[in-house]
Amino acid sequence: MILKVKEFCEAEHKNHGVLIPINKVRKRVAAMTGVSEKTVTRLQKKAQQRRVLLNLSSLQGRVARIPKSSTWMDLICALYGKKFTVFML
């Protein structure tokens, strides 16, 4: 994979500019790594889910102090130490 990224960068260097516009991040990553854009999106979602789980596990001590009768909003406020406004539609 590193060689694919290197080859892509060399192709841009040879072209004296970018091959795929900078603002098309997913498309650039897919082209650089040789995977589909859908795979890039799927991996990005998995990484985000993992970050959320890691954040929750690092705050586990704070979660344990929340009474079982708390609502989901109480849980969010306790985790992040902020108050949130919820709009019901």
PDB file of N, CA, C and O in Angstrom:
ATOM      1  N   MET A   1       0.828  -1.183   0.000  1.00  0.00           N
ATOM      2  CA  MET A   1       0.000   0.000   0.000  1.00  0.00           C
ATOM      3  C   MET A   1       0.876   1.252   0.000  1.00  0.00           C
ATOM      4  O   MET A   1       0.564   2.231  -0.677  1.00  0.00           O
ATOM      5  N   ILE A   2       1.955   1.218   0.748  1.00  0.00           N
ATOM      6  CA  ILE A   2       2.855   2.372   0.798  1.00  0.00           C
ATOM      7  C   ILE A   2       3.423   2.653  -0.587  1.00  0.00           C
ATOM      8  O   ILE A   2       3.577   3.810  -0.978  1.00  0.00           O
ATOM      9  N   LEU A   3       3.729   1.601  -1.319  1.00  0.00           N
ATOM     10  CA  LEU A   3       4.246   1.785  -2.671  1.00  0.00           C
ATOM     11  C   LEU A   3       3.199   2.400  -3.596  1.00  0.00           C
ATOM     12  O   LEU A   3       3.539   3.198  -4.470  1.00  0.00           O
ATOM     13  N   LYS A   4       1.938   2.039  -3.413  1.00  0.00           N
ATOM     14  CA  LYS A   4       0.869   2.635  -4.217  1.00  0.00           C
ATOM     15  C   LYS A   4       0.757   4.133  -3.950  1.00  0.00           C
ATOM     16  O   LYS A   4       0.594   4.925  -4.878  1.00  0.00           O
ATOM     17  N   VAL A   5       0.845   4.513  -2.686  1.00  0.00           N
ATOM     18  CA  VAL A   5       0.797   5.935  -2.330  1.00  0.00           C
ATOM     19  C   VAL A   5       1.997   6.662  -2.929  1.00  0.00           C
ATOM     20  O   VAL A   5       1.864   7.764  -3.462  1.00  0.00           O
ATOM     21  N   LYS A   6       3.165   6.038  -2.837  1.00  0.00           N
ATOM     22  CA  LYS A   6       4.380   6.629  -3.402  1.00  0.00           C
ATOM     23  C   LYS A   6       4.239   6.818  -4.911  1.00  0.00           C
ATOM     24  O   LYS A   6       4.588   7.874  -5.438  1.00  0.00           O
ATOM     25  N   GLU A   7       3.730   5.806  -5.606  1.00  0.00           N
ATOM     26  CA  GLU A   7       3.536   5.898  -7.053  1.00  0.00           C
ATOM     27  C   GLU A   7       2.552   7.007  -7.413  1.00  0.00           C
ATOM     28  O   GLU A   7       2.751   7.727  -8.391  1.00  0.00           O
ATOM     29  N   PHE A   8       1.497   7.142  -6.625  1.00  0.00           N
ATOM     30  CA  PHE A   8       0.514   8.199  -6.869  1.00  0.00           C
ATOM     31  C   PHE A   8       1.167   9.572  -6.710  1.00  0.00           C
ATOM     32  O   PHE A   8       0.958  10.465  -7.531  1.00  0.00           O
ATOM     33  N   CYS A   9       1.947   9.732  -5.662  1.00  0.00           N
ATOM     34  CA  CYS A   9       2.632  11.009  -5.420  1.00  0.00           C
ATOM     35  C   CYS A   9       3.639  11.308  -6.533  1.00  0.00           C
ATOM     36  O   CYS A   9       3.770  12.455  -6.959  1.00  0.00           O
ATOM     37  N   GLU A  10       4.345  10.285  -7.001  1.00  0.00           N
ATOM     38  CA  GLU A  10       5.288  10.467  -8.101  1.00  0.00           C
ATOM     39  C   GLU A  10       4.555  10.861  -9.385  1.00  0.00           C
ATOM     40  O   GLU A  10       5.055  11.681 -10.155  1.00  0.00           O
ATOM     41  N   ALA A  11       3.378  10.285  -9.619  1.00  0.00           N
ATOM     42  CA  ALA A  11       2.584  10.639 -10.795  1.00  0.00           C
ATOM     43  C   ALA A  11       2.143  12.104 -10.720  1.00  0.00           C
ATOM     44  O   ALA A  11       2.143  12.810 -11.728  1.00  0.00           O
ATOM     45  N   GLU A  12       1.769  12.553  -9.524  1.00  0.00           N
ATOM     46  CA  GLU A  12       1.405  13.970  -9.365  1.00  0.00           C
ATOM     47  C   GLU A  12       2.618  14.863  -9.589  1.00  0.00           C
ATOM     48  O   GLU A  12       2.503  15.929 -10.194  1.00  0.00           O
ATOM     49  N   HIS A  13       3.766  14.439  -9.108  1.00  0.00           N
ATOM     50  CA  HIS A  13       4.995  15.205  -9.302  1.00  0.00           C
ATOM     51  C   HIS A  13       5.325  15.309 -10.795  1.00  0.00           C
ATOM     52  O   HIS A  13       5.682  16.376 -11.293  1.00  0.00           O
ATOM     53  N   LYS A  14       5.199  14.197 -11.484  1.00  0.00           N
ATOM     54  CA  LYS A  14       5.475  14.169 -12.918  1.00  0.00           C
ATOM     55  C   LYS A  14       4.484  15.056 -13.676  1.00  0.00           C
ATOM     56  O   LYS A  14       4.836  15.684 -14.675  1.00  0.00           O
ATOM     57  N   ASN A  15       3.255  15.097 -13.193  1.00  0.00           N
ATOM     58  CA  ASN A  15       2.192  15.895 -13.805  1.00  0.00           C
ATOM     59  C   ASN A  15       2.328  17.387 -13.457  1.00  0.00           C
ATOM     60  O   ASN A  15       1.636  18.222 -14.040  1.00  0.00           O
ATOM     61  N   HIS A  16       3.205  17.719 -12.522  1.00  0.00           N
ATOM     62  CA  HIS A  16       3.383  19.096 -12.015  1.00  0.00           C
ATOM     63  C   HIS A  16       2.085  19.647 -11.434  1.00  0.00           C
ATOM     64  O   HIS A  16       1.777  20.829 -11.589  1.00  0.00           O
ATOM     65  N   GLY A  17       1.349  18.801 -10.781  1.00  0.00           N
ATOM     66  CA  GLY A  17       0.103  19.221 -10.144  1.00  0.00           C
ATOM     67  C   GLY A  17      -0.687  18.012  -9.694  1.00  0.00           C
ATOM     68  O   GLY A  17      -0.293  16.866  -9.910  1.00  0.00           O
ATOM     69  N   VAL A  18      -1.795  18.293  -9.071  1.00  0.00           N
ATOM     70  CA  VAL A  18      -2.621  17.209  -8.537  1.00  0.00           C
ATOM     71  C   VAL A  18      -3.378  16.505  -9.652  1.00  0.00           C
ATOM     72  O   VAL A  18      -3.790  17.140 -10.622  1.00  0.00           O
ATOM     73  N   LEU A  19      -3.560  15.204  -9.521  1.00  0.00           N
ATOM     74  CA  LEU A  19      -4.321  14.425 -10.490  1.00  0.00           C
ATOM     75  C   LEU A  19      -5.814  14.457 -10.173  1.00  0.00           C
ATOM     76  O   LEU A  19      -6.657  14.482 -11.069  1.00  0.00           O
ATOM     77  N   ILE A  20      -6.117  14.455  -8.884  1.00  0.00           N
ATOM     78  CA  ILE A  20      -7.494  14.513  -8.401  1.00  0.00           C
ATOM     79  C   ILE A  20      -7.568  15.724  -7.473  1.00  0.00           C
ATOM     80  O   ILE A  20      -6.701  15.886  -6.614  1.00  0.00           O
ATOM     81  N   PRO A  21      -8.585  16.580  -7.626  1.00  0.00           N
ATOM     82  CA  PRO A  21      -8.670  17.794  -6.801  1.00  0.00           C
ATOM     83  C   PRO A  21      -8.551  17.499  -5.299  1.00  0.00           C
ATOM     84  O   PRO A  21      -9.043  16.484  -4.805  1.00  0.00           O
ATOM     85  N   ILE A  22      -7.893  18.404  -4.601  1.00  0.00           N
ATOM     86  CA  ILE A  22      -7.654  18.265  -3.161  1.00  0.00           C
ATOM     87  C   ILE A  22      -8.962  18.129  -2.380  1.00  0.00           C
ATOM     88  O   ILE A  22      -9.005  17.418  -1.376  1.00  0.00           O
ATOM     89  N   ASN A  23     -10.018  18.792  -2.820  1.00  0.00           N
ATOM     90  CA  ASN A  23     -11.283  18.755  -2.074  1.00  0.00           C
ATOM     91  C   ASN A  23     -12.032  17.432  -2.259  1.00  0.00           C
ATOM     92  O   ASN A  23     -13.062  17.231  -1.614  1.00  0.00           O
ATOM     93  N   LYS A  24     -11.559  16.539  -3.103  1.00  0.00           N
ATOM     94  CA  LYS A  24     -12.150  15.206  -3.288  1.00  0.00           C
ATOM     95  C   LYS A  24     -11.342  14.193  -2.477  1.00  0.00           C
ATOM     96  O   LYS A  24     -10.696  13.306  -3.035  1.00  0.00           O
ATOM     97  N   VAL A  25     -11.388  14.337  -1.178  1.00  0.00           N
ATOM     98  CA  VAL A  25     -10.524  13.572  -0.274  1.00  0.00           C
ATOM     99  C   VAL A  25     -10.736  12.067  -0.412  1.00  0.00           C
ATOM    100  O   VAL A  25      -9.774  11.314  -0.557  1.00  0.00           O
ATOM    101  N   ARG A  26     -11.995  11.630  -0.366  1.00  0.00           N
ATOM    102  CA  ARG A  26     -12.271  10.187  -0.433  1.00  0.00           C
ATOM    103  C   ARG A  26     -11.766   9.605  -1.756  1.00  0.00           C
ATOM    104  O   ARG A  26     -11.179   8.524  -1.782  1.00  0.00           O
ATOM    105  N   LYS A  27     -12.000  10.326  -2.842  1.00  0.00           N
ATOM    106  CA  LYS A  27     -11.557   9.856  -4.153  1.00  0.00           C
ATOM    107  C   LYS A  27     -10.031   9.789  -4.230  1.00  0.00           C
ATOM    108  O   LYS A  27      -9.480   8.854  -4.809  1.00  0.00           O
ATOM    109  N   ARG A  28      -9.341  10.789  -3.641  1.00  0.00           N
ATOM    110  CA  ARG A  28      -7.872  10.794  -3.623  1.00  0.00           C
ATOM    111  C   ARG A  28      -7.327   9.624  -2.813  1.00  0.00           C
ATOM    112  O   ARG A  28      -6.397   8.943  -3.245  1.00  0.00           O
ATOM    113  N   VAL A  29      -7.908   9.393  -1.636  1.00  0.00           N
ATOM    114  CA  VAL A  29      -7.448   8.294  -0.787  1.00  0.00           C
ATOM    115  C   VAL A  29      -7.656   6.962  -1.492  1.00  0.00           C
ATOM    116  O   VAL A  29      -6.789   6.089  -1.446  1.00  0.00           O
ATOM    117  N   ALA A  30      -8.807   6.804  -2.145  1.00  0.00           N
ATOM    118  CA  ALA A  30      -9.085   5.565  -2.874  1.00  0.00           C
ATOM    119  C   ALA A  30      -8.062   5.365  -3.992  1.00  0.00           C
ATOM    120  O   ALA A  30      -7.550   4.261  -4.178  1.00  0.00           O
ATOM    121  N   ALA A  31      -7.769   6.425  -4.730  1.00  0.00           N
ATOM    122  CA  ALA A  31      -6.803   6.323  -5.822  1.00  0.00           C
ATOM    123  C   ALA A  31      -5.398   6.050  -5.292  1.00  0.00           C
ATOM    124  O   ALA A  31      -4.652   5.266  -5.879  1.00  0.00           O
ATOM    125  N   MET A  32      -5.041   6.691  -4.193  1.00  0.00           N
ATOM    126  CA  MET A  32      -3.705   6.506  -3.623  1.00  0.00           C
ATOM    127  C   MET A  32      -3.489   5.082  -3.111  1.00  0.00           C
ATOM    128  O   MET A  32      -2.406   4.517  -3.267  1.00  0.00           O
ATOM    129  N   THR A  33      -4.504   4.519  -2.510  1.00  0.00           N
ATOM    130  CA  THR A  33      -4.357   3.216  -1.859  1.00  0.00           C
ATOM    131  C   THR A  33      -4.771   2.050  -2.738  1.00  0.00           C
ATOM    132  O   THR A  33      -4.449   0.900  -2.439  1.00  0.00           O
ATOM    133  N   GLY A  34      -5.491   2.341  -3.832  1.00  0.00           N
ATOM    134  CA  GLY A  34      -5.919   1.277  -4.730  1.00  0.00           C
ATOM    135  C   GLY A  34      -7.156   0.532  -4.264  1.00  0.00           C
ATOM    136  O   GLY A  34      -7.393  -0.601  -4.684  1.00  0.00           O
ATOM    137  N   VAL A  35      -7.947   1.153  -3.402  1.00  0.00           N
ATOM    138  CA  VAL A  35      -9.206   0.551  -2.958  1.00  0.00           C
ATOM    139  C   VAL A  35     -10.363   1.411  -3.470  1.00  0.00           C
ATOM    140  O   VAL A  35     -10.143   2.518  -3.962  1.00  0.00           O
ATOM    141  N   SER A  36     -11.575   0.913  -3.357  1.00  0.00           N
ATOM    142  CA  SER A  36     -12.734   1.669  -3.831  1.00  0.00           C
ATOM    143  C   SER A  36     -13.103   2.779  -2.843  1.00  0.00           C
ATOM    144  O   SER A  36     -12.720   2.748  -1.674  1.00  0.00           O
ATOM    145  N   GLU A  37     -13.854   3.753  -3.345  1.00  0.00           N
ATOM    146  CA  GLU A  37     -14.322   4.830  -2.470  1.00  0.00           C
ATOM    147  C   GLU A  37     -15.250   4.282  -1.394  1.00  0.00           C
ATOM    148  O   GLU A  37     -15.257   4.775  -0.266  1.00  0.00           O
ATOM    149  N   LYS A  38     -16.027   3.270  -1.737  1.00  0.00           N
ATOM    150  CA  LYS A  38     -16.930   2.653  -0.763  1.00  0.00           C
ATOM    151  C   LYS A  38     -16.136   2.030   0.389  1.00  0.00           C
ATOM    152  O   LYS A  38     -16.549   2.119   1.545  1.00  0.00           O
ATOM    153  N   THR A  39     -15.010   1.408   0.078  1.00  0.00           N
ATOM    154  CA  THR A  39     -14.155   0.819   1.115  1.00  0.00           C
ATOM    155  C   THR A  39     -13.594   1.906   2.016  1.00  0.00           C
ATOM    156  O   THR A  39     -13.534   1.734   3.233  1.00  0.00           O
ATOM    157  N   VAL A  40     -13.183   3.018   1.431  1.00  0.00           N
ATOM    158  CA  VAL A  40     -12.667   4.145   2.233  1.00  0.00           C
ATOM    159  C   VAL A  40     -13.750   4.631   3.187  1.00  0.00           C
ATOM    160  O   VAL A  40     -13.480   4.869   4.365  1.00  0.00           O
ATOM    161  N   THR A  41     -14.976   4.779   2.683  1.00  0.00           N
ATOM    162  CA  THR A  41     -16.095   5.235   3.516  1.00  0.00           C
ATOM    163  C   THR A  41     -16.382   4.248   4.639  1.00  0.00           C
ATOM    164  O   THR A  41     -16.581   4.644   5.787  1.00  0.00           O
ATOM    165  N   ARG A  42     -16.402   2.948   4.299  1.00  0.00           N
ATOM    166  CA  ARG A  42     -16.672   1.912   5.307  1.00  0.00           C
ATOM    167  C   ARG A  42     -15.608   1.916   6.403  1.00  0.00           C
ATOM    168  O   ARG A  42     -15.932   1.807   7.586  1.00  0.00           O
ATOM    169  N   LEU A  43     -14.335   2.041   6.008  1.00  0.00           N
ATOM    170  CA  LEU A  43     -13.251   2.077   6.996  1.00  0.00           C
ATOM    171  C   LEU A  43     -13.332   3.319   7.866  1.00  0.00           C
ATOM    172  O   LEU A  43     -13.049   3.270   9.063  1.00  0.00           O
ATOM    173  N   GLN A  44     -13.721   4.431   7.258  1.00  0.00           N
ATOM    174  CA  GLN A  44     -13.868   5.672   8.015  1.00  0.00           C
ATOM    175  C   GLN A  44     -14.968   5.538   9.075  1.00  0.00           C
ATOM    176  O   GLN A  44     -14.803   5.993  10.207  1.00  0.00           O
ATOM    177  N   LYS A  45     -16.079   4.916   8.703  1.00  0.00           N
ATOM    178  CA  LYS A  45     -17.175   4.715   9.659  1.00  0.00           C
ATOM    179  C   LYS A  45     -16.751   3.792  10.793  1.00  0.00           C
ATOM    180  O   LYS A  45     -17.067   4.042  11.956  1.00  0.00           O
ATOM    181  N   LYS A  46     -16.034   2.724  10.452  1.00  0.00           N
ATOM    182  CA  LYS A  46     -15.550   1.797  11.491  1.00  0.00           C
ATOM    183  C   LYS A  46     -14.589   2.499  12.441  1.00  0.00           C
ATOM    184  O   LYS A  46     -14.633   2.277  13.651  1.00  0.00           O
ATOM    185  N   ALA A  47     -13.721   3.346  11.895  1.00  0.00           N
ATOM    186  CA  ALA A  47     -12.774   4.085  12.742  1.00  0.00           C
ATOM    187  C   ALA A  47     -13.516   5.031  13.670  1.00  0.00           C
ATOM    188  O   ALA A  47     -13.147   5.170  14.836  1.00  0.00           O
ATOM    189  N   GLN A  48     -14.563   5.688  13.166  1.00  0.00           N
ATOM    190  CA  GLN A  48     -15.351   6.596  13.999  1.00  0.00           C
ATOM    191  C   GLN A  48     -16.044   5.819  15.116  1.00  0.00           C
ATOM    192  O   GLN A  48     -16.052   6.264  16.264  1.00  0.00           O
ATOM    193  N   GLN A  49     -16.622   4.673  14.795  1.00  0.00           N
ATOM    194  CA  GLN A  49     -17.278   3.858  15.816  1.00  0.00           C
ATOM    195  C   GLN A  49     -16.275   3.418  16.873  1.00  0.00           C
ATOM    196  O   GLN A  49     -16.589   3.400  18.063  1.00  0.00           O
ATOM    197  N   ARG A  50     -15.080   3.067  16.442  1.00  0.00           N
ATOM    198  CA  ARG A  50     -14.041   2.639  17.381  1.00  0.00           C
ATOM    199  C   ARG A  50     -13.641   3.786  18.306  1.00  0.00           C
ATOM    200  O   ARG A  50     -13.443   3.584  19.504  1.00  0.00           O
ATOM    201  N   ARG A  51     -13.521   5.006  17.739  1.00  0.00           N
ATOM    202  CA  ARG A  51     -13.181   6.171  18.569  1.00  0.00           C
ATOM    203  C   ARG A  51     -14.257   6.426  19.613  1.00  0.00           C
ATOM    204  O   ARG A  51     -13.947   6.757  20.757  1.00  0.00           O
ATOM    205  N   VAL A  52     -15.518   6.275  19.226  1.00  0.00           N
ATOM    206  CA  VAL A  52     -16.615   6.476  20.172  1.00  0.00           C
ATOM    207  C   VAL A  52     -16.531   5.449  21.291  1.00  0.00           C
ATOM    208  O   VAL A  52     -16.671   5.790  22.466  1.00  0.00           O
ATOM    209  N   LEU A  53     -16.302   4.186  20.925  1.00  0.00           N
ATOM    210  CA  LEU A  53     -16.194   3.133  21.950  1.00  0.00           C
ATOM    211  C   LEU A  53     -15.005   3.374  22.872  1.00  0.00           C
ATOM    212  O   LEU A  53     -15.109   3.169  24.082  1.00  0.00           O
ATOM    213  N   LEU A  54     -13.877   3.807  22.313  1.00  0.00           N
ATOM    214  CA  LEU A  54     -12.712   4.091  23.149  1.00  0.00           C
ATOM    215  C   LEU A  54     -12.979   5.252  24.092  1.00  0.00           C
ATOM    216  O   LEU A  54     -12.568   5.225  25.252  1.00  0.00           O
ATOM    217  N   ASN A  55     -13.676   6.283  23.588  1.00  0.00           N
ATOM    218  CA  ASN A  55     -14.022   7.419  24.445  1.00  0.00           C
ATOM    219  C   ASN A  55     -14.945   6.982  25.569  1.00  0.00           C
ATOM    220  O   ASN A  55     -14.780   7.409  26.711  1.00  0.00           O
ATOM    221  N   LEU A  56     -15.915   6.134  25.251  1.00  0.00           N
ATOM    222  CA  LEU A  56     -16.835   5.660  26.287  1.00  0.00           C
ATOM    223  C   LEU A  56     -16.113   4.794  27.316  1.00  0.00           C
ATOM    224  O   LEU A  56     -16.385   4.886  28.513  1.00  0.00           O
ATOM    225  N   SER A  57     -15.194   3.955  26.846  1.00  0.00           N
ATOM    226  CA  SER A  57     -14.486   3.102  27.798  1.00  0.00           C
ATOM    227  C   SER A  57     -13.541   3.913  28.678  1.00  0.00           C
ATOM    228  O   SER A  57     -13.309   3.552  29.832  1.00  0.00           O
ATOM    229  N   SER A  58     -12.989   5.011  28.144  1.00  0.00           N
ATOM    230  CA  SER A  58     -12.109   5.843  28.961  1.00  0.00           C
ATOM    231  C   SER A  58     -12.897   6.634  29.997  1.00  0.00           C
ATOM    232  O   SER A  58     -12.333   7.089  30.992  1.00  0.00           O
ATOM    233  N   LEU A  59     -14.198   6.801  29.769  1.00  0.00           N
ATOM    234  CA  LEU A  59     -15.058   7.526  30.706  1.00  0.00           C
ATOM    235  C   LEU A  59     -15.884   6.580  31.564  1.00  0.00           C
ATOM    236  O   LEU A  59     -16.847   6.990  32.212  1.00  0.00           O
ATOM    237  N   GLN A  60     -15.500   5.325  31.561  1.00  0.00           N
ATOM    238  CA  GLN A  60     -16.294   4.303  32.232  1.00  0.00           C
ATOM    239  C   GLN A  60     -16.518   4.618  33.709  1.00  0.00           C
ATOM    240  O   GLN A  60     -17.604   4.358  34.227  1.00  0.00           O
ATOM    241  N   GLY A  61     -15.539   5.160  34.388  1.00  0.00           N
ATOM    242  CA  GLY A  61     -15.701   5.493  35.801  1.00  0.00           C
ATOM    243  C   GLY A  61     -16.797   6.514  36.027  1.00  0.00           C
ATOM    244  O   GLY A  61     -17.523   6.441  37.018  1.00  0.00           O
ATOM    245  N   ARG A  62     -16.922   7.470  35.113  1.00  0.00           N
ATOM    246  CA  ARG A  62     -17.962   8.481  35.220  1.00  0.00           C
ATOM    247  C   ARG A  62     -19.331   7.871  34.950  1.00  0.00           C
ATOM    248  O   ARG A  62     -20.320   8.269  35.567  1.00  0.00           O
ATOM    249  N   VAL A  63     -19.396   6.923  34.048  1.00  0.00           N
ATOM    250  CA  VAL A  63     -20.673   6.291  33.725  1.00  0.00           C
ATOM    251  C   VAL A  63     -21.176   5.495  34.916  1.00  0.00           C
ATOM    252  O   VAL A  63     -22.380   5.461  35.173  1.00  0.00           O
ATOM    253  N   ALA A  64     -20.280   4.862  35.639  1.00  0.00           N
ATOM    254  CA  ALA A  64     -20.679   4.018  36.763  1.00  0.00           C
ATOM    255  C   ALA A  64     -21.367   4.816  37.864  1.00  0.00           C
ATOM    256  O   ALA A  64     -22.124   4.244  38.647  1.00  0.00           O
ATOM    257  N   ARG A  65     -21.125   6.118  37.944  1.00  0.00           N
ATOM    258  CA  ARG A  65     -21.724   6.931  39.002  1.00  0.00           C
ATOM    259  C   ARG A  65     -23.112   7.457  38.637  1.00  0.00           C
ATOM    260  O   ARG A  65     -23.733   8.165  39.430  1.00  0.00           O
ATOM    261  N   ILE A  66     -23.589   7.124  37.473  1.00  0.00           N
ATOM    262  CA  ILE A  66     -24.894   7.609  37.033  1.00  0.00           C
ATOM    263  C   ILE A  66     -25.966   6.628  37.503  1.00  0.00           C
ATOM    264  O   ILE A  66     -25.853   5.425  37.265  1.00  0.00           O
ATOM    265  N   PRO A  67     -26.994   7.129  38.161  1.00  0.00           N
ATOM    266  CA  PRO A  67     -28.055   6.237  38.634  1.00  0.00           C
ATOM    267  C   PRO A  67     -28.761   5.535  37.478  1.00  0.00           C
ATOM    268  O   PRO A  67     -28.848   6.077  36.376  1.00  0.00           O
ATOM    269  N   LYS A  68     -29.265   4.330  37.732  1.00  0.00           N
ATOM    270  CA  LYS A  68     -29.940   3.563  36.688  1.00  0.00           C
ATOM    271  C   LYS A  68     -31.218   4.233  36.216  1.00  0.00           C
ATOM    272  O   LYS A  68     -31.679   3.963  35.106  1.00  0.00           O
ATOM    273  N   SER A  69     -31.797   5.097  37.029  1.00  0.00           N
ATOM    274  CA  SER A  69     -33.039   5.761  36.648  1.00  0.00           C
ATOM    275  C   SER A  69     -32.807   6.954  35.717  1.00  0.00           C
ATOM    276  O   SER A  69     -33.765   7.614  35.314  1.00  0.00           O
ATOM    277  N   SER A  70     -31.558   7.233  35.376  1.00  0.00           N
ATOM    278  CA  SER A  70     -31.248   8.374  34.522  1.00  0.00           C
ATOM    279  C   SER A  70     -31.732   8.156  33.094  1.00  0.00           C
ATOM    280  O   SER A  70     -31.838   7.030  32.608  1.00  0.00           O
ATOM    281  N   THR A  71     -32.021   9.273  32.449  1.00  0.00           N
ATOM    282  CA  THR A  71     -32.413   9.219  31.045  1.00  0.00           C
ATOM    283  C   THR A  71     -31.162   9.229  30.181  1.00  0.00           C
ATOM    284  O   THR A  71     -30.058   9.454  30.677  1.00  0.00           O
ATOM    285  N   TRP A  72     -31.339   8.985  28.885  1.00  0.00           N
ATOM    286  CA  TRP A  72     -30.189   9.009  27.978  1.00  0.00           C
ATOM    287  C   TRP A  72     -29.570  10.391  27.939  1.00  0.00           C
ATOM    288  O   TRP A  72     -28.361  10.511  27.740  1.00  0.00           O
ATOM    289  N   MET A  73     -30.368  11.452  28.124  1.00  0.00           N
ATOM    290  CA  MET A  73     -29.836  12.818  28.114  1.00  0.00           C
ATOM    291  C   MET A  73     -28.962  13.047  29.349  1.00  0.00           C
ATOM    292  O   MET A  73     -27.936  13.722  29.259  1.00  0.00           O
ATOM    293  N   ASP A  74     -29.355  12.495  30.497  1.00  0.00           N
ATOM    294  CA  ASP A  74     -28.526  12.585  31.699  1.00  0.00           C
ATOM    295  C   ASP A  74     -27.170  11.911  31.467  1.00  0.00           C
ATOM    296  O   ASP A  74     -26.130  12.405  31.901  1.00  0.00           O
ATOM    297  N   LEU A  75     -27.210  10.776  30.775  1.00  0.00           N
ATOM    298  CA  LEU A  75     -25.984  10.051  30.466  1.00  0.00           C
ATOM    299  C   LEU A  75     -25.062  10.891  29.585  1.00  0.00           C
ATOM    300  O   LEU A  75     -23.864  10.986  29.856  1.00  0.00           O
ATOM    301  N   ILE A  76     -25.608  11.496  28.541  1.00  0.00           N
ATOM    302  CA  ILE A  76     -24.796  12.331  27.643  1.00  0.00           C
ATOM    303  C   ILE A  76     -24.205  13.515  28.404  1.00  0.00           C
ATOM    304  O   ILE A  76     -23.023  13.826  28.251  1.00  0.00           O
ATOM    305  N   CYS A  77     -25.015  14.169  29.215  1.00  0.00           N
ATOM    306  CA  CYS A  77     -24.536  15.323  29.990  1.00  0.00           C
ATOM    307  C   CYS A  77     -23.427  14.915  30.955  1.00  0.00           C
ATOM    308  O   CYS A  77     -22.453  15.646  31.131  1.00  0.00           O
ATOM    309  N   ALA A  78     -23.576  13.752  31.576  1.00  0.00           N
ATOM    310  CA  ALA A  78     -22.555  13.284  32.505  1.00  0.00           C
ATOM    311  C   ALA A  78     -21.259  12.945  31.782  1.00  0.00           C
ATOM    312  O   ALA A  78     -20.170  13.219  32.286  1.00  0.00           O
ATOM    313  N   LEU A  79     -21.377  12.354  30.610  1.00  0.00           N
ATOM    314  CA  LEU A  79     -20.186  11.981  29.851  1.00  0.00           C
ATOM    315  C   LEU A  79     -19.391  13.191  29.399  1.00  0.00           C
ATOM    316  O   LEU A  79     -18.163  13.205  29.478  1.00  0.00           O
ATOM    317  N   TYR A  80     -20.093  14.198  28.928  1.00  0.00           N
ATOM    318  CA  TYR A  80     -19.403  15.336  28.336  1.00  0.00           C
ATOM    319  C   TYR A  80     -19.394  16.573  29.219  1.00  0.00           C
ATOM    320  O   TYR A  80     -18.784  17.580  28.860  1.00  0.00           O
ATOM    321  N   GLY A  81     -20.055  16.517  30.359  1.00  0.00           N
ATOM    322  CA  GLY A  81     -20.031  17.626  31.301  1.00  0.00           C
ATOM    323  C   GLY A  81     -20.678  18.888  30.774  1.00  0.00           C
ATOM    324  O   GLY A  81     -20.310  19.989  31.185  1.00  0.00           O
ATOM    325  N   LYS A  82     -21.630  18.750  29.875  1.00  0.00           N
ATOM    326  CA  LYS A  82     -22.295  19.904  29.263  1.00  0.00           C
ATOM    327  C   LYS A  82     -23.792  19.689  29.287  1.00  0.00           C
ATOM    328  O   LYS A  82     -24.285  18.574  29.457  1.00  0.00           O
ATOM    329  N   LYS A  83     -24.485  20.774  29.116  1.00  0.00           N
ATOM    330  CA  LYS A  83     -25.931  20.693  28.974  1.00  0.00           C
ATOM    331  C   LYS A  83     -26.266  20.798  27.504  1.00  0.00           C
ATOM    332  O   LYS A  83     -25.653  21.582  26.779  1.00  0.00           O
ATOM    333  N   PHE A  84     -27.228  20.019  27.058  1.00  0.00           N
ATOM    334  CA  PHE A  84     -27.641  20.021  25.671  1.00  0.00           C
ATOM    335  C   PHE A  84     -29.105  20.418  25.580  1.00  0.00           C
ATOM    336  O   PHE A  84     -29.891  20.165  26.494  1.00  0.00           O
ATOM    337  N   THR A  85     -29.456  21.037  24.474  1.00  0.00           N
ATOM    338  CA  THR A  85     -30.851  21.367  24.200  1.00  0.00           C
ATOM    339  C   THR A  85     -31.343  20.399  23.142  1.00  0.00           C
ATOM    340  O   THR A  85     -30.699  20.216  22.109  1.00  0.00           O
ATOM    341  N   VAL A  86     -32.480  19.783  23.398  1.00  0.00           N
ATOM    342  CA  VAL A  86     -33.038  18.820  22.465  1.00  0.00           C
ATOM    343  C   VAL A  86     -34.309  19.403  21.889  1.00  0.00           C
ATOM    344  O   VAL A  86     -35.174  19.878  22.625  1.00  0.00           O
ATOM    345  N   PHE A  87     -34.422  19.367  20.585  1.00  0.00           N
ATOM    346  CA  PHE A  87     -35.617  19.841  19.898  1.00  0.00           C
ATOM    347  C   PHE A  87     -36.352  18.626  19.364  1.00  0.00           C
ATOM    348  O   PHE A  87     -35.798  17.861  18.574  1.00  0.00           O
ATOM    349  N   MET A  88     -37.563  18.446  19.777  1.00  0.00           N
ATOM    350  CA  MET A  88     -38.385  17.327  19.305  1.00  0.00           C
ATOM    351  C   MET A  88     -39.218  17.806  18.134  1.00  0.00           C
ATOM    352  O   MET A  88     -39.908  18.820  18.239  1.00  0.00           O
ATOM    353  N   LEU A  89     -39.163  17.096  17.025  1.00  0.00           N
ATOM    354  CA  LEU A  89     -39.943  17.474  15.834  1.00  0.00           C
ATOM    355  C   LEU A  89     -41.103  16.544  15.659  1.00  0.00           C
ATOM    356  O   LEU A  89     -41.879  16.695  14.715  1.00  0.00           O
TER     357      LEU A  89
END
